[in-house]
Amino acid sequence: MEEVAPEEKKLVGKVTHYFTKIGVGVIELSDELKVGDRISIEGATTNIQQTVESMEIEHKAVQSASAGQSIGLKVVQRVREGDLVYKLG
């Protein structure tokens, strides 16, 4: 029987801000991220996985963003400043 490898994860950014009322995290990217990617957001008290449904740069919807950009991302639960964002795959 083959062993199933744990899901690969690659650091793609970190949370720099969270807007409580609208449930959006601001993520500063260190690598590319696209709509449809599965991500994991991890921190001291955060551990969530979700698919990127939509993201925005300066209030404009985008399909992908690259290293050095900051994006707004709708998150399924509260995230905190300093939480790390990994792409799963």
Sequence and secondary structure as in RCSB ss.txt:
>XXXX:A:sequence
MEEVAPEEKKLVGKVTHYFTKIGVGVIELSDELKVGDRISIEGATTNIQQTVESMEIEHKAVQSASAGQSIGLKV
VQRVREGDLVYKLG
>XXXX:A:secstr
        EEEEEEEEEEETTTTEEEEEESS EETT EEEEE SS EEEEE   EEETTEEESEE TT EEEEE 
SS   TT EEEEE 
